Amino acid sequence: MTQAKGTVLIIGGGQAGAETAVELRKLGHDGRILIVGEEPFLPYKRPPLSKAYLAGDCTETQLYMMQAANLEKAGIEYHGGVPVTRIDRAAHTVERADGTQLRYDKLVLATGGRARPLPVPGADKPNVFLLRTIADVQKIRAHCQPGKRVAIVGGGFIGLEAAAVLVKKGLAVTVLEGLPRVLARVTCPQVSAFFERVHRQAGVDLRTGVQVAGFDGDAEVKRVCLSDGSTIETDFVVVGIGLIPNTELAASAGLAVDNGIVVDEYTRTADPDIYAAGDCTHHPSRFLGRYVRLESVQNAMEQGRAAARNIMGRQEPYQMVPWFWSDQYDLKLQMVGISSGYDQLVLRGDPATQRHFAVFYLKNGRIIAADTVSRPQEFMLAKKLVAENATVDPARLADETLPLKTLVG
């Protein structure tokens, strides 16, 4: 396979798109590189949105993957603020909402996803906010005065990270999670219980197993209505209940879509001139033995780099072991692997009494996943154990008198 010549056009102004562009230049692509983004901002990092940016600890420009001068120096063009509305695969062009057309030799779909709205009455009121973009956070921050009441719908990463920030800013925070425990889709009951306790100790009114029926108020929401008939007074609402992958462009262009844009191990779609990377892709995972769509900044960045390498003719399969992280208060939760289907749990440390510990998930005696809380060194070793699908004596794994590095082959 020969490397791509000519124009590489990247749709999407997030980390997957930016990493693809930067890697192409590093690998010596001397053709035109364009990034087309729907938002008016330069390509930026999303993880700080619910943490440092919401807290006011970083500026908008500090979110940018590259400043304008660096993009110009690298010869990477950025066209923001006007979304792409159509791909013409036969003509190798894309059309934007203003009618302009751009030609490509290779196209990368790094379209990411959009925040999932809450389908209940009143969710369209102006003080109900999603949390996915710079503009979303700017709107939320305008309401963040000490003493204000905020209801956060969703006890996943976004909801809990926002809760940690807003309660520290002096707001009265209520978190509403429909499932019986927070983080239920990604971790074990012991880790869920730990974070529930941490948030409640910080002053968050955290409620699990509750269903939001709607929002009440005239011009703005004044009350959250629950399915049991009770209400919660609030000044504004933040909704963090997941992501919808942006696959519409791919589908309308006749590309395969199945819980994401379907790509092969080289990040290619069925069209040899179109690649995809990031939250929008449904890709084969050698580690998991199946197709998967991952909502992870690490996946977005590494898959973007893989797309660039394959556009340049490297023929390198994308083989990342999934990993994730979340900052809440002074705690860093780091996770590697996918824990669903485990048949044995090994605790290294005690989540009931400590603020740092590790959890290992085993299946048929092999380590398939691990969570660590504020144990960065052990996380690095856990990544190796998970990648190797290692077999370790559970009793030795749980014994904190044995350094974890002695268990790594």
Contacts in CASP RR format, 6 or more apart in sequence:
PFRMAT RR
TARGET T0000
AUTHOR 0000-0000-0000
METHOD contacts of the structure
MODEL  1
MTQAKGTVLIIGGGQAGAETAVELRKLGHDGRILIVGEEPFLPYKRPPLS
KAYLAGDCTETQLYMMQAANLEKAGIEYHGGVPVTRIDRAAHTVERADGT
QLRYDKLVLATGGRARPLPVPGADKPNVFLLRTIADVQKIRAHCQPGKRV
AIVGGGFIGLEAAAVLVKKGLAVTVLEGLPRVLARVTCPQVSAFFERVHR
QAGVDLRTGVQVAGFDGDAEVKRVCLSDGSTIETDFVVVGIGLIPNTELA
ASAGLAVDNGIVVDEYTRTADPDIYAAGDCTHHPSRFLGRYVRLESVQNA
MEQGRAAARNIMGRQEPYQMVPWFWSDQYDLKLQMVGISSGYDQLVLRGD
PATQRHFAVFYLKNGRIIAADTVSRPQEFMLAKKLVAENATVDPARLADE
TLPLKTLVG
1 313 0 8 1.000
1 315 0 8 1.000
2 313 0 8 1.000
3 29 0 8 1.000
3 311 0 8 1.000
3 312 0 8 1.000
3 313 0 8 1.000
4 29 0 8 1.000
4 105 0 8 1.000
4 106 0 8 1.000
4 311 0 8 1.000
4 312 0 8 1.000
4 313 0 8 1.000
5 31 0 8 1.000
5 105 0 8 1.000
6 31 0 8 1.000
6 32 0 8 1.000
6 105 0 8 1.000
7 31 0 8 1.000
7 32 0 8 1.000
7 33 0 8 1.000
7 34 0 8 1.000
7 103 0 8 1.000
7 104 0 8 1.000
7 105 0 8 1.000
7 106 0 8 1.000
8 20 0 8 1.000
8 21 0 8 1.000
8 24 0 8 1.000
8 29 0 8 1.000
8 31 0 8 1.000
8 32 0 8 1.000
8 33 0 8 1.000
8 34 0 8 1.000
8 104 0 8 1.000
8 105 0 8 1.000
8 106 0 8 1.000
8 107 0 8 1.000
8 108 0 8 1.000
8 311 0 8 1.000
9 34 0 8 1.000
9 36 0 8 1.000
9 94 0 8 1.000
9 102 0 8 1.000
9 103 0 8 1.000
9 104 0 8 1.000
9 106 0 8 1.000
9 107 0 8 1.000
9 108 0 8 1.000
10 17 0 8 1.000
10 20 0 8 1.000
10 21 0 8 1.000
10 33 0 8 1.000
10 34 0 8 1.000
10 35 0 8 1.000
10 36 0 8 1.000
10 107 0 8 1.000
10 108 0 8 1.000
10 110 0 8 1.000
11 36 0 8 1.000
11 37 0 8 1.000
11 84 0 8 1.000
11 94 0 8 1.000
11 107 0 8 1.000
11 108 0 8 1.000
11 109 0 8 1.000
11 110 0 8 1.000
11 111 0 8 1.000
11 249 0 8 1.000
12 35 0 8 1.000
12 36 0 8 1.000
12 37 0 8 1.000
12 38 0 8 1.000
12 43 0 8 1.000
12 109 0 8 1.000
12 110 0 8 1.000
12 111 0 8 1.000
12 112 0 8 1.000
13 35 0 8 1.000
13 36 0 8 1.000
13 37 0 8 1.000
13 38 0 8 1.000
13 39 0 8 1.000
13 43 0 8 1.000
13 44 0 8 1.000
13 78 0 8 1.000
13 80 0 8 1.000
13 110 0 8 1.000
14 43 0 8 1.000
14 44 0 8 1.000
14 45 0 8 1.000
14 46 0 8 1.000
14 65 0 8 1.000
14 110 0 8 1.000
14 112 0 8 1.000
14 300 0 8 1.000
15 43 0 8 1.000
15 45 0 8 1.000
15 46 0 8 1.000
15 65 0 8 1.000
15 297 0 8 1.000
15 300 0 8 1.000
15 301 0 8 1.000
16 110 0 8 1.000
16 112 0 8 1.000
16 277 0 8 1.000
16 278 0 8 1.000
16 279 0 8 1.000
16 300 0 8 1.000
16 301 0 8 1.000
16 303 0 8 1.000
16 304 0 8 1.000
17 35 0 8 1.000
17 43 0 8 1.000
17 108 0 8 1.000
17 110 0 8 1.000
17 277 0 8 1.000
17 300 0 8 1.000
17 304 0 8 1.000
18 35 0 8 1.000
18 43 0 8 1.000
18 65 0 8 1.000
18 66 0 8 1.000
19 65 0 8 1.000
19 277 0 8 1.000
19 300 0 8 1.000
19 301 0 8 1.000
19 302 0 8 1.000
19 304 0 8 1.000
19 305 0 8 1.000
19 308 0 8 1.000
20 108 0 8 1.000
20 110 0 8 1.000
20 277 0 8 1.000
20 304 0 8 1.000
20 305 0 8 1.000
20 307 0 8 1.000
20 308 0 8 1.000
21 33 0 8 1.000
21 35 0 8 1.000
21 74 0 8 1.000
21 76 0 8 1.000
21 308 0 8 1.000
22 65 0 8 1.000
22 66 0 8 1.000
22 74 0 8 1.000
22 76 0 8 1.000
23 304 0 8 1.000
23 305 0 8 1.000
23 308 0 8 1.000
23 309 0 8 1.000
24 33 0 8 1.000
24 308 0 8 1.000
24 311 0 8 1.000
24 312 0 8 1.000
25 33 0 8 1.000
25 74 0 8 1.000
25 75 0 8 1.000
25 76 0 8 1.000
27 308 0 8 1.000
27 309 0 8 1.000
27 312 0 8 1.000
28 312 0 8 1.000
29 308 0 8 1.000
29 311 0 8 1.000
29 312 0 8 1.000
32 77 0 8 1.000
33 75 0 8 1.000
33 76 0 8 1.000
33 77 0 8 1.000
34 76 0 8 1.000
34 77 0 8 1.000
34 78 0 8 1.000
34 79 0 8 1.000
34 102 0 8 1.000
34 104 0 8 1.000
35 43 0 8 1.000
35 76 0 8 1.000
35 77 0 8 1.000
35 78 0 8 1.000
35 79 0 8 1.000
36 79 0 8 1.000
36 80 0 8 1.000
36 82 0 8 1.000
36 83 0 8 1.000
36 84 0 8 1.000
36 94 0 8 1.000
36 96 0 8 1.000
36 102 0 8 1.000
37 43 0 8 1.000
37 78 0 8 1.000
37 79 0 8 1.000
37 80 0 8 1.000
37 81 0 8 1.000
37 82 0 8 1.000
37 83 0 8 1.000
37 84 0 8 1.000
38 80 0 8 1.000
38 81 0 8 1.000
38 82 0 8 1.000
38 83 0 8 1.000
38 84 0 8 1.000
39 80 0 8 1.000
39 81 0 8 1.000
39 133 0 8 1.000
39 134 0 8 1.000
39 135 0 8 1.000
40 80 0 8 1.000
40 81 0 8 1.000
41 60 0 8 1.000
41 63 0 8 1.000
41 64 0 8 1.000
41 80 0 8 1.000
41 134 0 8 1.000
42 64 0 8 1.000
42 65 0 8 1.000
42 66 0 8 1.000
42 67 0 8 1.000
42 68 0 8 1.000
42 71 0 8 1.000
42 78 0 8 1.000
43 64 0 8 1.000
43 65 0 8 1.000
43 66 0 8 1.000
43 78 0 8 1.000
44 60 0 8 1.000
44 63 0 8 1.000
44 64 0 8 1.000
44 65 0 8 1.000
44 134 0 8 1.000
45 63 0 8 1.000
45 64 0 8 1.000
45 65 0 8 1.000
45 297 0 8 1.000
46 132 0 8 1.000
46 297 0 8 1.000
47 297 0 8 1.000
48 58 0 8 1.000
48 62 0 8 1.000
48 63 0 8 1.000
49 63 0 8 1.000
49 131 0 8 1.000
49 132 0 8 1.000
49 133 0 8 1.000
49 134 0 8 1.000
49 136 0 8 1.000
49 137 0 8 1.000
50 131 0 8 1.000
50 137 0 8 1.000
50 157 0 8 1.000
50 158 0 8 1.000
50 159 0 8 1.000
50 161 0 8 1.000
50 162 0 8 1.000
50 165 0 8 1.000
51 161 0 8 1.000
51 165 0 8 1.000
51 327 0 8 1.000
52 58 0 8 1.000
53 60 0 8 1.000
53 63 0 8 1.000
53 134 0 8 1.000
53 137 0 8 1.000
54 131 0 8 1.000
54 137 0 8 1.000
54 140 0 8 1.000
54 141 0 8 1.000
54 161 0 8 1.000
54 162 0 8 1.000
54 165 0 8 1.000
54 166 0 8 1.000
55 165 0 8 1.000
55 168 0 8 1.000
55 169 0 8 1.000
56 141 0 8 1.000
60 134 0 8 1.000
61 67 0 8 1.000
63 134 0 8 1.000
66 74 0 8 1.000
66 76 0 8 1.000
68 78 0 8 1.000
71 77 0 8 1.000
71 78 0 8 1.000
79 96 0 8 1.000
79 102 0 8 1.000
82 96 0 8 1.000
82 97 0 8 1.000
82 98 0 8 1.000
82 100 0 8 1.000
83 96 0 8 1.000
83 97 0 8 1.000
84 94 0 8 1.000
84 95 0 8 1.000
84 96 0 8 1.000
84 97 0 8 1.000
84 249 0 8 1.000
85 95 0 8 1.000
85 96 0 8 1.000
85 97 0 8 1.000
85 249 0 8 1.000
86 94 0 8 1.000
86 95 0 8 1.000
86 249 0 8 1.000
86 252 0 8 1.000
86 253 0 8 1.000
87 93 0 8 1.000
87 94 0 8 1.000
87 95 0 8 1.000
87 107 0 8 1.000
87 249 0 8 1.000
87 250 0 8 1.000
87 252 0 8 1.000
87 253 0 8 1.000
87 274 0 8 1.000
88 94 0 8 1.000
88 95 0 8 1.000
88 253 0 8 1.000
89 253 0 8 1.000
89 254 0 8 1.000
89 271 0 8 1.000
89 273 0 8 1.000
89 274 0 8 1.000
91 103 0 8 1.000
92 103 0 8 1.000
92 104 0 8 1.000
92 105 0 8 1.000
92 107 0 8 1.000
92 273 0 8 1.000
93 101 0 8 1.000
93 102 0 8 1.000
93 103 0 8 1.000
93 104 0 8 1.000
94 101 0 8 1.000
94 102 0 8 1.000
94 104 0 8 1.000
94 107 0 8 1.000
95 101 0 8 1.000
96 102 0 8 1.000
104 273 0 8 1.000
105 273 0 8 1.000
106 273 0 8 1.000
106 274 0 8 1.000
106 275 0 8 1.000
106 311 0 8 1.000
107 273 0 8 1.000
107 274 0 8 1.000
107 275 0 8 1.000
108 274 0 8 1.000
108 275 0 8 1.000
108 276 0 8 1.000
108 277 0 8 1.000
108 304 0 8 1.000
108 307 0 8 1.000
108 311 0 8 1.000
109 249 0 8 1.000
109 250 0 8 1.000
109 261 0 8 1.000
109 269 0 8 1.000
109 274 0 8 1.000
109 275 0 8 1.000
109 276 0 8 1.000
109 277 0 8 1.000
109 280 0 8 1.000
110 276 0 8 1.000
110 277 0 8 1.000
110 278 0 8 1.000
110 280 0 8 1.000
110 300 0 8 1.000
110 304 0 8 1.000
111 245 0 8 1.000
111 246 0 8 1.000
111 247 0 8 1.000
111 249 0 8 1.000
111 250 0 8 1.000
111 261 0 8 1.000
111 276 0 8 1.000
111 280 0 8 1.000
112 245 0 8 1.000
112 246 0 8 1.000
112 278 0 8 1.000
112 279 0 8 1.000
112 280 0 8 1.000
112 300 0 8 1.000
113 132 0 8 1.000
113 243 0 8 1.000
113 244 0 8 1.000
113 245 0 8 1.000
113 246 0 8 1.000
113 279 0 8 1.000
113 280 0 8 1.000
114 132 0 8 1.000
114 243 0 8 1.000
114 244 0 8 1.000
114 246 0 8 1.000
115 130 0 8 1.000
115 131 0 8 1.000
115 132 0 8 1.000
115 136 0 8 1.000
115 239 0 8 1.000
115 240 0 8 1.000
115 242 0 8 1.000
115 243 0 8 1.000
115 244 0 8 1.000
116 239 0 8 1.000
116 240 0 8 1.000
116 241 0 8 1.000
116 242 0 8 1.000
116 243 0 8 1.000
116 244 0 8 1.000
117 123 0 8 1.000
117 130 0 8 1.000
117 239 0 8 1.000
118 128 0 8 1.000
118 153 0 8 1.000
118 212 0 8 1.000
118 239 0 8 1.000
118 241 0 8 1.000
120 212 0 8 1.000
120 213 0 8 1.000
120 214 0 8 1.000
120 215 0 8 1.000
121 213 0 8 1.000
121 214 0 8 1.000
121 215 0 8 1.000
122 128 0 8 1.000
122 214 0 8 1.000
122 215 0 8 1.000
122 216 0 8 1.000
122 221 0 8 1.000
123 214 0 8 1.000
123 215 0 8 1.000
123 239 0 8 1.000
125 215 0 8 1.000
125 217 0 8 1.000
125 219 0 8 1.000
125 220 0 8 1.000
125 221 0 8 1.000
126 219 0 8 1.000
126 220 0 8 1.000
127 143 0 8 1.000
127 220 0 8 1.000
127 221 0 8 1.000
127 235 0 8 1.000
127 236 0 8 1.000
127 237 0 8 1.000
128 215 0 8 1.000
128 221 0 8 1.000
128 236 0 8 1.000
128 237 0 8 1.000
128 239 0 8 1.000
129 136 0 8 1.000
129 139 0 8 1.000
129 140 0 8 1.000
129 236 0 8 1.000
129 237 0 8 1.000
129 238 0 8 1.000
129 239 0 8 1.000
130 136 0 8 1.000
130 238 0 8 1.000
130 239 0 8 1.000
130 240 0 8 1.000
131 137 0 8 1.000
131 140 0 8 1.000
131 158 0 8 1.000
131 159 0 8 1.000
131 162 0 8 1.000
131 238 0 8 1.000
131 239 0 8 1.000
131 240 0 8 1.000
132 243 0 8 1.000
140 162 0 8 1.000
140 236 0 8 1.000
140 238 0 8 1.000
143 150 0 8 1.000
143 235 0 8 1.000
143 236 0 8 1.000
144 150 0 8 1.000
144 166 0 8 1.000
144 169 0 8 1.000
144 171 0 8 1.000
145 171 0 8 1.000
146 169 0 8 1.000
146 170 0 8 1.000
146 171 0 8 1.000
147 170 0 8 1.000
147 171 0 8 1.000
147 172 0 8 1.000
148 171 0 8 1.000
148 172 0 8 1.000
148 235 0 8 1.000
148 236 0 8 1.000
149 171 0 8 1.000
149 172 0 8 1.000
149 174 0 8 1.000
149 233 0 8 1.000
149 234 0 8 1.000
149 235 0 8 1.000
149 236 0 8 1.000
150 166 0 8 1.000
150 171 0 8 1.000
150 172 0 8 1.000
150 173 0 8 1.000
150 174 0 8 1.000
150 234 0 8 1.000
150 235 0 8 1.000
150 236 0 8 1.000
150 237 0 8 1.000
150 238 0 8 1.000
151 174 0 8 1.000
151 176 0 8 1.000
151 224 0 8 1.000
151 232 0 8 1.000
151 234 0 8 1.000
151 236 0 8 1.000
151 237 0 8 1.000
151 238 0 8 1.000
152 159 0 8 1.000
152 162 0 8 1.000
152 163 0 8 1.000
152 166 0 8 1.000
152 173 0 8 1.000
152 174 0 8 1.000
152 175 0 8 1.000
152 176 0 8 1.000
152 237 0 8 1.000
152 238 0 8 1.000
152 239 0 8 1.000
152 240 0 8 1.000
153 176 0 8 1.000
153 212 0 8 1.000
153 224 0 8 1.000
153 237 0 8 1.000
153 238 0 8 1.000
153 239 0 8 1.000
153 240 0 8 1.000
153 241 0 8 1.000
154 175 0 8 1.000
154 176 0 8 1.000
154 177 0 8 1.000
154 178 0 8 1.000
154 239 0 8 1.000
154 240 0 8 1.000
154 241 0 8 1.000
155 175 0 8 1.000
155 176 0 8 1.000
155 177 0 8 1.000
155 182 0 8 1.000
155 183 0 8 1.000
155 240 0 8 1.000
156 177 0 8 1.000
156 182 0 8 1.000
156 183 0 8 1.000
156 185 0 8 1.000
156 186 0 8 1.000
156 240 0 8 1.000
157 183 0 8 1.000
157 186 0 8 1.000
157 324 0 8 1.000
157 326 0 8 1.000
158 240 0 8 1.000
158 242 0 8 1.000
159 175 0 8 1.000
159 238 0 8 1.000
159 240 0 8 1.000
160 175 0 8 1.000
160 182 0 8 1.000
160 183 0 8 1.000
160 195 0 8 1.000
160 199 0 8 1.000
160 326 0 8 1.000
160 328 0 8 1.000
161 326 0 8 1.000
161 327 0 8 1.000
161 328 0 8 1.000
162 238 0 8 1.000
162 240 0 8 1.000
163 173 0 8 1.000
163 175 0 8 1.000
163 199 0 8 1.000
163 204 0 8 1.000
163 206 0 8 1.000
164 199 0 8 1.000
164 202 0 8 1.000
164 327 0 8 1.000
164 328 0 8 1.000
164 329 0 8 1.000
166 173 0 8 1.000
167 173 0 8 1.000
167 199 0 8 1.000
167 202 0 8 1.000
167 203 0 8 1.000
167 204 0 8 1.000
168 202 0 8 1.000
168 329 0 8 1.000
172 205 0 8 1.000
173 203 0 8 1.000
173 204 0 8 1.000
173 205 0 8 1.000
174 204 0 8 1.000
174 205 0 8 1.000
174 206 0 8 1.000
174 207 0 8 1.000
174 224 0 8 1.000
174 232 0 8 1.000
174 234 0 8 1.000
175 182 0 8 1.000
175 199 0 8 1.000
175 204 0 8 1.000
175 205 0 8 1.000
175 206 0 8 1.000
175 207 0 8 1.000
176 207 0 8 1.000
176 210 0 8 1.000
176 212 0 8 1.000
176 224 0 8 1.000
176 226 0 8 1.000
176 232 0 8 1.000
177 184 0 8 1.000
177 206 0 8 1.000
177 207 0 8 1.000
177 208 0 8 1.000
177 209 0 8 1.000
177 210 0 8 1.000
178 208 0 8 1.000
178 209 0 8 1.000
178 210 0 8 1.000
178 211 0 8 1.000
179 185 0 8 1.000
179 208 0 8 1.000
179 209 0 8 1.000
180 208 0 8 1.000
180 209 0 8 1.000
181 189 0 8 1.000
181 192 0 8 1.000
181 193 0 8 1.000
181 196 0 8 1.000
181 208 0 8 1.000
182 192 0 8 1.000
182 195 0 8 1.000
182 196 0 8 1.000
182 199 0 8 1.000
182 206 0 8 1.000
182 208 0 8 1.000
183 191 0 8 1.000
183 192 0 8 1.000
183 195 0 8 1.000
184 192 0 8 1.000
186 324 0 8 1.000
186 335 0 8 1.000
186 339 0 8 1.000
187 335 0 8 1.000
187 339 0 8 1.000
187 359 0 8 1.000
187 371 0 8 1.000
188 339 0 8 1.000
188 345 0 8 1.000
188 359 0 8 1.000
188 361 0 8 1.000
188 371 0 8 1.000
190 345 0 8 1.000
190 347 0 8 1.000
190 351 0 8 1.000
190 352 0 8 1.000
190 359 0 8 1.000
191 333 0 8 1.000
191 351 0 8 1.000
191 359 0 8 1.000
191 371 0 8 1.000
191 373 0 8 1.000
193 351 0 8 1.000
193 352 0 8 1.000
194 351 0 8 1.000
194 352 0 8 1.000
194 357 0 8 1.000
194 373 0 8 1.000
195 328 0 8 1.000
195 333 0 8 1.000
196 206 0 8 1.000
196 208 0 8 1.000
198 328 0 8 1.000
198 329 0 8 1.000
198 331 0 8 1.000
198 355 0 8 1.000
199 206 0 8 1.000
199 328 0 8 1.000
200 206 0 8 1.000
202 329 0 8 1.000
210 226 0 8 1.000
210 227 0 8 1.000
210 228 0 8 1.000
211 226 0 8 1.000
211 227 0 8 1.000
211 228 0 8 1.000
212 224 0 8 1.000
212 225 0 8 1.000
212 226 0 8 1.000
212 227 0 8 1.000
213 225 0 8 1.000
213 226 0 8 1.000
213 227 0 8 1.000
213 229 0 8 1.000
214 224 0 8 1.000
214 225 0 8 1.000
215 221 0 8 1.000
215 223 0 8 1.000
215 224 0 8 1.000
215 225 0 8 1.000
215 237 0 8 1.000
216 222 0 8 1.000
216 223 0 8 1.000
216 224 0 8 1.000
216 225 0 8 1.000
216 231 0 8 1.000
217 223 0 8 1.000
220 236 0 8 1.000
221 234 0 8 1.000
221 236 0 8 1.000
221 237 0 8 1.000
222 233 0 8 1.000
222 234 0 8 1.000
223 231 0 8 1.000
223 232 0 8 1.000
223 233 0 8 1.000
223 234 0 8 1.000
224 231 0 8 1.000
224 232 0 8 1.000
224 234 0 8 1.000
224 237 0 8 1.000
225 231 0 8 1.000
226 232 0 8 1.000
242 295 0 8 1.000
243 279 0 8 1.000
243 295 0 8 1.000
245 259 0 8 1.000
245 260 0 8 1.000
245 261 0 8 1.000
245 279 0 8 1.000
245 280 0 8 1.000
245 293 0 8 1.000
246 280 0 8 1.000
247 257 0 8 1.000
247 260 0 8 1.000
247 261 0 8 1.000
247 280 0 8 1.000
250 257 0 8 1.000
250 260 0 8 1.000
250 261 0 8 1.000
250 269 0 8 1.000
250 276 0 8 1.000
250 280 0 8 1.000
251 257 0 8 1.000
253 271 0 8 1.000
253 274 0 8 1.000
255 261 0 8 1.000
255 262 0 8 1.000
255 269 0 8 1.000
255 270 0 8 1.000
255 271 0 8 1.000
255 274 0 8 1.000
256 262 0 8 1.000
256 269 0 8 1.000
256 270 0 8 1.000
257 282 0 8 1.000
258 282 0 8 1.000
258 291 0 8 1.000
259 282 0 8 1.000
259 293 0 8 1.000
260 280 0 8 1.000
260 281 0 8 1.000
260 282 0 8 1.000
260 293 0 8 1.000
261 269 0 8 1.000
261 276 0 8 1.000
261 280 0 8 1.000
261 281 0 8 1.000
261 282 0 8 1.000
262 269 0 8 1.000
262 270 0 8 1.000
262 281 0 8 1.000
262 282 0 8 1.000
262 283 0 8 1.000
262 291 0 8 1.000
263 269 0 8 1.000
263 275 0 8 1.000
263 276 0 8 1.000
263 281 0 8 1.000
263 282 0 8 1.000
263 283 0 8 1.000
264 283 0 8 1.000
264 284 0 8 1.000
265 283 0 8 1.000
265 284 0 8 1.000
265 286 0 8 1.000
265 317 0 8 1.000
265 318 0 8 1.000
265 319 0 8 1.000
266 306 0 8 1.000
266 310 0 8 1.000
266 315 0 8 1.000
266 316 0 8 1.000
266 317 0 8 1.000
266 318 0 8 1.000
267 275 0 8 1.000
267 276 0 8 1.000
267 277 0 8 1.000
267 281 0 8 1.000
267 283 0 8 1.000
267 303 0 8 1.000
267 304 0 8 1.000
267 306 0 8 1.000
267 307 0 8 1.000
267 310 0 8 1.000
267 318 0 8 1.000
268 274 0 8 1.000
268 275 0 8 1.000
268 310 0 8 1.000
269 275 0 8 1.000
269 276 0 8 1.000
275 307 0 8 1.000
275 310 0 8 1.000
275 311 0 8 1.000
276 307 0 8 1.000
277 300 0 8 1.000
277 303 0 8 1.000
277 304 0 8 1.000
277 306 0 8 1.000
277 307 0 8 1.000
278 294 0 8 1.000
278 299 0 8 1.000
278 300 0 8 1.000
278 303 0 8 1.000
278 304 0 8 1.000
279 293 0 8 1.000
279 294 0 8 1.000
279 295 0 8 1.000
279 296 0 8 1.000
279 299 0 8 1.000
279 300 0 8 1.000
280 293 0 8 1.000
281 293 0 8 1.000
281 303 0 8 1.000
282 291 0 8 1.000
282 292 0 8 1.000
282 293 0 8 1.000
283 291 0 8 1.000
283 292 0 8 1.000
283 293 0 8 1.000
283 303 0 8 1.000
283 318 0 8 1.000
284 290 0 8 1.000
284 291 0 8 1.000
285 291 0 8 1.000
285 292 0 8 1.000
285 320 0 8 1.000
285 322 0 8 1.000
286 317 0 8 1.000
286 319 0 8 1.000
287 319 0 8 1.000
287 320 0 8 1.000
287 321 0 8 1.000
287 322 0 8 1.000
287 337 0 8 1.000
287 387 0 8 1.000
288 322 0 8 1.000
288 338 0 8 1.000
292 322 0 8 1.000
292 338 0 8 1.000
294 322 0 8 1.000
296 322 0 8 1.000
296 323 0 8 1.000
296 324 0 8 1.000
298 320 0 8 1.000
298 322 0 8 1.000
298 323 0 8 1.000
298 324 0 8 1.000
299 320 0 8 1.000
299 322 0 8 1.000
302 318 0 8 1.000
302 320 0 8 1.000
303 318 0 8 1.000
303 320 0 8 1.000
306 316 0 8 1.000
306 318 0 8 1.000
309 316 0 8 1.000
310 316 0 8 1.000
321 336 0 8 1.000
321 337 0 8 1.000
321 383 0 8 1.000
321 386 0 8 1.000
321 387 0 8 1.000
322 336 0 8 1.000
322 337 0 8 1.000
322 338 0 8 1.000
323 334 0 8 1.000
323 335 0 8 1.000
323 336 0 8 1.000
323 337 0 8 1.000
323 383 0 8 1.000
324 334 0 8 1.000
324 335 0 8 1.000
324 336 0 8 1.000
325 332 0 8 1.000
325 333 0 8 1.000
325 334 0 8 1.000
325 335 0 8 1.000
326 332 0 8 1.000
326 333 0 8 1.000
327 333 0 8 1.000
330 355 0 8 1.000
330 374 0 8 1.000
331 355 0 8 1.000
331 373 0 8 1.000
331 374 0 8 1.000
332 373 0 8 1.000
332 374 0 8 1.000
332 376 0 8 1.000
333 371 0 8 1.000
333 372 0 8 1.000
333 373 0 8 1.000
334 371 0 8 1.000
334 372 0 8 1.000
334 373 0 8 1.000
334 376 0 8 1.000
334 379 0 8 1.000
335 369 0 8 1.000
335 370 0 8 1.000
335 371 0 8 1.000
335 372 0 8 1.000
336 369 0 8 1.000
336 370 0 8 1.000
336 379 0 8 1.000
336 382 0 8 1.000
336 383 0 8 1.000
336 386 0 8 1.000
337 368 0 8 1.000
337 369 0 8 1.000
337 370 0 8 1.000
337 386 0 8 1.000
338 368 0 8 1.000
338 369 0 8 1.000
339 361 0 8 1.000
339 368 0 8 1.000
339 369 0 8 1.000
339 371 0 8 1.000
341 361 0 8 1.000
341 363 0 8 1.000
341 368 0 8 1.000
342 361 0 8 1.000
342 362 0 8 1.000
342 363 0 8 1.000
342 368 0 8 1.000
342 369 0 8 1.000
343 362 0 8 1.000
343 363 0 8 1.000
343 364 0 8 1.000
344 361 0 8 1.000
344 362 0 8 1.000
344 363 0 8 1.000
344 365 0 8 1.000
344 394 0 8 1.000
345 359 0 8 1.000
345 360 0 8 1.000
345 361 0 8 1.000
345 362 0 8 1.000
346 359 0 8 1.000
346 360 0 8 1.000
346 362 0 8 1.000
346 394 0 8 1.000
346 397 0 8 1.000
346 398 0 8 1.000
347 357 0 8 1.000
347 358 0 8 1.000
347 359 0 8 1.000
347 398 0 8 1.000
348 357 0 8 1.000
348 358 0 8 1.000
348 359 0 8 1.000
348 360 0 8 1.000
348 378 0 8 1.000
348 397 0 8 1.000
348 398 0 8 1.000
348 400 0 8 1.000
348 404 0 8 1.000
349 357 0 8 1.000
349 358 0 8 1.000
349 398 0 8 1.000
349 400 0 8 1.000
350 357 0 8 1.000
351 357 0 8 1.000
351 359 0 8 1.000
351 373 0 8 1.000
355 373 0 8 1.000
355 374 0 8 1.000
356 373 0 8 1.000
356 374 0 8 1.000
356 375 0 8 1.000
357 372 0 8 1.000
357 373 0 8 1.000
357 375 0 8 1.000
358 370 0 8 1.000
358 371 0 8 1.000
358 372 0 8 1.000
358 373 0 8 1.000
358 375 0 8 1.000
358 378 0 8 1.000
358 379 0 8 1.000
358 382 0 8 1.000
358 404 0 8 1.000
359 370 0 8 1.000
359 371 0 8 1.000
359 372 0 8 1.000
360 367 0 8 1.000
360 369 0 8 1.000
360 370 0 8 1.000
360 382 0 8 1.000
360 385 0 8 1.000
360 392 0 8 1.000
360 397 0 8 1.000
361 367 0 8 1.000
361 368 0 8 1.000
361 369 0 8 1.000
361 370 0 8 1.000
362 368 0 8 1.000
362 394 0 8 1.000
365 391 0 8 1.000
365 394 0 8 1.000
366 389 0 8 1.000
366 390 0 8 1.000
366 391 0 8 1.000
367 382 0 8 1.000
367 385 0 8 1.000
367 386 0 8 1.000
367 389 0 8 1.000
367 390 0 8 1.000
367 391 0 8 1.000
367 392 0 8 1.000
368 386 0 8 1.000
368 389 0 8 1.000
369 386 0 8 1.000
370 379 0 8 1.000
370 382 0 8 1.000
370 383 0 8 1.000
370 385 0 8 1.000
370 386 0 8 1.000
372 378 0 8 1.000
372 379 0 8 1.000
372 382 0 8 1.000
377 404 0 8 1.000
378 404 0 8 1.000
381 404 0 8 1.000
381 405 0 8 1.000
381 407 0 8 1.000
381 408 0 8 1.000
382 404 0 8 1.000
384 390 0 8 1.000
384 408 0 8 1.000
384 409 0 8 1.000
385 392 0 8 1.000
385 407 0 8 1.000
385 408 0 8 1.000
388 409 0 8 1.000
390 408 0 8 1.000
390 409 0 8 1.000
392 407 0 8 1.000
396 402 0 8 1.000
396 407 0 8 1.000
397 407 0 8 1.000
END
